[in-house]
C-alpha cells in the first residue's frame, strides 16, 4: 500500500473504532452519525466518504470473512471434498477461537455480537453478507442447481453452529468449557452434510470441480 492508502486505511479504522465504542456504550439506535463524526473530529461528509451508511460503520468488520467459504473450496488440497475442506477450516477456527465460529468469549466480542443480533437493521445487513457468501460458494462449487443447493446447506450449517456457540456463551458458559462439545457438534454436522452430498461427483472432490 502507498503512504496515502495507509493513511486512508488508518482513518477508516479509526472512524469505525469510534463508532463501535459509541454503539456498545449507548446502543446502535441512540447514536447518530453526527455523534460519531463529532467524536471522531471529522465532518459528516467526510464520514460518508469512508462509509456509505451508519450500519456499515459496524458491519464492515464482518467483511473480513466475506467470500471465505468460497476461498477455502478453491484452495483445498487435491482430492479433498469441498465439505471436508470447510469442516477442517471451521474446526481450525474453533481452536483459534475465531469470532466467526461464535466460540469467542472475549467481552468485547460478545458485546459486538449482542449488538448485531439485537438490532434489526444490523441483522438484516448480516443476512445480505450471508447471501453473498452463499452465491460465492455456489460459484466455487460449480454453479449448478446442485451446487447452489449445497452452498445453501453449508452456509446454513456454519451459521447455525456459530449462533449456537454464541448463544451458549451468552448464557454464561466459557469458550474453554464448550470447546470439546463445539468440535463434536461441528464434526457431526459436517459429517451429515458429506453423507448427503457424497454421492454427487461435483461435490465429492473429483476432477473438474
C-alpha positions in Angstrom: 0.0 0.0 0.0 1.1 3.5 -0.7 1.5 6.1 2.1 -1.7 7.7 1.0 -3.6 4.4 1.1 -2.2 3.5 4.5 -3.3 6.9 5.9 -6.7 6.4 4.4 -7.0 2.9 5.9 -5.9 4.3 9.4 -8.6 6.9 9.1 -11.2 4.4 8.1 -10.3 2.1 11.0 -10.2 5.0 13.5 -13.7 6.2 12.5 -15.1 2.7 12.8 -13.4 2.2 16.2 -15.0 5.4 17.5 -18.4 4.4 16.1 -18.3 0.9 17.6 -17.3 2.2 21.0 -20.2 4.6 21.0 -22.6 1.9 19.8 -21.5 -0.5 22.5 -21.8 2.2 25.2 -25.1 3.7 24.2 -26.8 1.3 21.8 -27.0 1.5 18.0 -30.2 3.4 17.7 -29.2 6.1 20.3 -26.1 7.1 18.4 -26.4 9.3 15.4 -24.0 9.8 12.5 -23.5 13.4 13.8 -22.5 12.0 17.2 -19.9 9.7 15.5 -18.5 12.5 13.4 -18.1 14.8 16.3 -16.4 12.1 18.4 -14.1 11.3 15.5 -13.5 15.0 15.0 -14.5 14.9 11.3 -17.4 16.3 9.3 -20.4 14.2 8.3 -19.5 14.4 4.6 -16.0 13.1 5.4 -17.5 10.2 7.3 -19.7 9.3 4.4 -16.7 9.3 2.1 -15.5 6.3 4.1 -18.8 4.6 5.0 -22.0 4.6 2.9 -24.3 4.1 5.9 -24.4 4.0 9.7 -24.7 0.2 9.6 -21.6 -0.1 7.5 -19.6 1.5 10.3 -20.0 -1.7 12.2 -20.7 -4.4 9.6 -17.6 -3.7 7.6 -15.8 -5.8 10.3 -17.7 -8.8 9.0 -16.4 -8.1 5.5 -13.0 -9.6 6.6 -14.6 -13.0 6.2 -16.6 -12.2 3.0 -16.2 -15.0 0.5 -14.1 -17.1 2.9 -16.0 -20.3 2.3 -15.5 -19.9 -1.5 -11.8 -19.3 -1.0 -11.4 -22.4 1.2 -13.1 -24.5 -1.5 -11.0 -23.1 -4.3 -7.7 -23.5 -2.4 -8.4 -27.0 -1.0 -6.0 -29.9 -1.4 -6.3 -32.1 -4.4 -8.8 -34.9 -3.8 -10.3 -33.2 -0.8 -14.0 -32.6 -1.0 -15.4 -29.1 -0.5 -17.3 -30.2 2.6 -14.1 -31.8 4.1 -12.1 -28.6 3.4 -14.8 -26.4 5.0 -15.0 -28.7 8.1 -11.2 -28.5 8.6 -11.4 -24.8 8.3 -14.2 -24.4 10.8 -12.5 -26.8 13.3 -9.4 -24.7 13.0 -11.4 -21.6 13.7 -12.9 -23.2 16.8 -9.4 -24.0 18.1 -8.2 -20.4 17.4 -11.5 -19.0 19.0 -12.2 -17.2 15.7 -15.2 -14.9 16.4 -16.8 -16.1 13.1 -17.3 -19.6 14.7 -19.2 -18.0 17.6 -16.7 -19.6 20.1 -15.1 -16.4 21.5 -15.9 -15.2 24.9 -13.9 -12.0 24.9 -16.4 -9.5 26.4 -16.0 -7.0 23.6 -16.7 -9.8 21.0 -19.8 -10.9 22.9 -21.0 -7.3 23.1 -20.4 -6.9 19.4 -22.5 -10.0 18.6 -25.2 -9.0 21.0 -25.4 -5.6 19.4 -25.8 -7.1 15.9 -28.4 -9.7 16.8 -30.5 -7.3 18.9 -30.6 -4.6 16.2 -32.9 -5.4 13.2 -31.1 -3.2 10.7 -27.8 -4.8 11.6 -29.2 -8.3 11.5 -30.6 -7.5 8.0 -27.2 -6.4 6.9 -25.6 -9.6 8.1 -28.2 -11.5 6.1 -27.0 -9.7 3.0 -23.4 -10.7 3.7 -24.6 -14.3 4.2 -26.5 -14.3 0.9 -23.4 -13.1 -1.0 -21.3 -15.8 0.7 -23.7 -18.4 -0.4 -23.6 -17.1 -4.0 -19.8 -17.1 -4.0 -19.6 -20.6 -2.6 -22.1 -21.9 -5.1 -19.9 -20.5 -7.9 -16.8 -22.1 -6.4 -18.5 -25.5 -6.2 -19.7 -25.2 -9.8 -22.7 -23.0 -10.1 -25.2 -25.8 -11.0 -28.5 -26.2 -9.2 -26.9 -28.9 -7.1 -24.1 -26.6 -6.2 -26.4 -23.8 -5.2 -28.4 -26.2 -3.0 -25.2 -27.5 -1.5 -24.0 -24.0 -0.8 -27.2 -23.0 0.9 -27.0 -26.0 3.2 -23.3 -25.5 4.0 -23.7 -21.8 4.8 -26.8 -22.6 6.9 -24.8 -25.2 8.9 -22.0 -22.7 9.6 -24.4 -20.0 10.7 -26.4 -22.3 13.0 -23.2 -23.7 14.6 -21.9 -20.2 15.2 -25.2 -19.0 16.6 -25.4 -22.0 18.9 -21.9 -21.3 20.2 -22.7 -17.6 20.8 -26.0 -18.4 22.5 -24.3 -20.7 25.0 -21.6 -18.2 25.7 -24.2 -15.5 26.2 -25.9 -17.8 28.8 -22.7 -17.8 30.8 -20.6 -20.8 29.6 -17.0 -20.2 28.7 -15.3 -21.0 25.4 -12.9 -23.4 27.0 -15.8 -25.3 28.7 -17.6 -25.5 25.4 -14.7 -26.3 23.0 -14.9 -30.1 23.0 -18.7 -30.1 22.6 -18.5 -27.5 19.9 -16.0 -29.7 18.0 -18.2 -32.7 18.4 -21.3 -30.8 17.1 -19.4 -29.3 14.2 -18.0 -32.7 13.2 -21.4 -34.3 13.3 -23.0 -31.5 11.3 -20.3 -31.7 8.5 -20.5 -35.5 8.5 -24.2 -35.2 7.8 -23.5 -32.8 5.0 -20.9 -35.0 3.5 -23.1 -38.1 3.7 -25.9 -36.2 1.9 -23.6 -34.8 -0.8 -21.0 -37.5 -1.1 -22.8 -39.3 -3.9 -22.6 -36.3 -6.2 -19.3 -36.3 -8.1 -19.4 -32.5 -8.3 -19.3 -32.2 -4.6 -17.0 -35.1 -3.7 -13.7 -33.5 -4.8 -13.5 -35.3 -8.2 -11.6 -33.7 -11.1 -13.4 -31.0 -12.9 -14.8 -29.2 -9.8 
